[in-house]
Amino acid sequence: MAGIDGGYSDEAVDDDYDELDNSQRIHGMSRNYNNYPIDNFSYYNSPRDLTLNLQKTPTSSFKSYQPVFESPESDEVSLKHYLSVSVSVISLITENIISHPFIVIRRQAQIHHKSRRYHIVPVRIFPVIARLYKRQGISPLWKGLGSSLLTRGMLVAVEDILSKCTPWPKEINSRTTIKQFGQHLILKAISLGIVLPFYSASLVETVQSDIASEKPGIFDVFREGTARWLAWSVPAKGRMLPVWALLPSGVCVGLSKYLFSVIVKGISTRILSKHYQKKEEQKGAKPRDLTSINNDVELASNLISLITTEILFYPFETILHRIQLQGTRTIIDNLDTGTQVVPILTSYEGAFDCYVQTIHSEGFGGLYKGFGSMMLQFAAHLAVIKLSKWIINQITEICSEKAPTKVTEFYNLEQASISQQQGSTISRSLSYVSSIHDEP
């Protein structure tokens, strides 16, 4: 009793303190839990209720996933795209550089108003070129190339500057309004008018004989063009027509050529697009590489518009070249013989007077002098394009895993490859979807 009355032992005291501590901690936790609303707690009656409810991913969301494998067809499509772009670059180089010798012969024949041979047939040009090469080398065929490139670059630069300084658009498309199209034509007309005196100076460098004239410098075209601009109303030399007499005819012909080329290009683009579409529908499959097809259509439409425009406006170009060269005291190579030189001395009062005198003294064929050289120019252009396309097709067949085109057409392997591609695509997509669901 003394133990009971007297107090607790040390072990009993420790037990009391432990119970007291536990009770305080439990009560404190219960007070903290009471601060939360009851609605925040969920009660589960079975272990199945403890599983996580994962949201089901709709099938449409798998479209945004990129497959982990790379298809060899995508590499082939990209290769064809780059190769088709290279064909366009080759066509541009051919038009501006490789065609220049034919342009030189063509312009010399156009401005020679007293020539006995008109050079309308391409065959008669080869003996003349052979004599020029035998006497002067290859340089007579490349004269004026630098000034021609500078003039074309100047035209592009003027159009770019005007488009940035004014609201006039530099390019047009199917969404262009009538107002924007009119502003675009104004930009083209002003650009042609600014560059016209420099084009006349470049024409002189293109046709003048190397053995009878001094070779011009690189930037002489800018000096001569500026001199023509400064002599606005009074001719700088003798019978040279002033700039104001050259601008109306030059701008009208240039703008008409541009409008006609745009119309022809638009029509040919639509026809060629439908042709390619029907061709693909006959094969029973839609093309994967639309970019390369569009590049081919654009290249073909550009060639069609270029050839059609140059043929139709050839007589107008002859008249413009003659009045622009008048009074420049130019000596050219005589294309009748290929071994002599002859001066160009004319007295035209304008474009219409030049037309009347040409018809009266040379006949209607006088407007088409040198037409055979232009035919050779376009034949060489088409030959370069065909050759480049053939080389590109060979490169594509070597780099691709498919059979050559002739083998595919002969054994009708295209339908089998289409069905195989569809089956492989479905199996790859199913395996990819199953792998996503199998991920933890």
Disulfide bonds with the S-S distance in Angstrom:
none
